[in-house]
């Protein structure tokens, strides 16, 4: 099942609409969203996603009639995002999910690079990436739109490439 957004300030109808968007993204090869679930009960406690990245240096190639832009995809590269409900945090679930998905993405899906953008104040997320063998590459200043069009924040760039994975 895709990820529900309970506990993130989203009502059931909005959560279902979000799931539909994730399924559409997957059908268009623009991303893959999966639930982070409790191993015993199967309860969805969060979400993890791989997201297509635009090919650097390329202008948009058009898009659907709704006004969205389409880009050439940077083959072999994806962004990663994840969240876990507050009541289920501090149990290693995000770290386990990141490790499992990135190892699968490189071994089975043929990715050569997975990137993450994280707000500098989000220490728990930074720890998840560092525990998952990601390396910090730099800081993008005033890069992230925080959703309302008026607030922005910096973002650390982290990446994982096959040579960063632990052996054995």
Secondary structure as UniProt FT lines:
FT   TURN            6..9
FT   HELIX           12..27
FT   TURN            28..29
FT   STRAND          31..37
FT   TURN            39..41
FT   STRAND          44..54
FT   TURN            56..57
FT   TURN            65..66
FT   STRAND          73..84
FT   HELIX           86..88
FT   HELIX           93..107
FT   STRAND          113..118
FT   TURN            120..121
FT   HELIX           123..131
FT   TURN            132..133
FT   STRAND          135..145
FT   STRAND          152..161
FT   HELIX           162..164
//
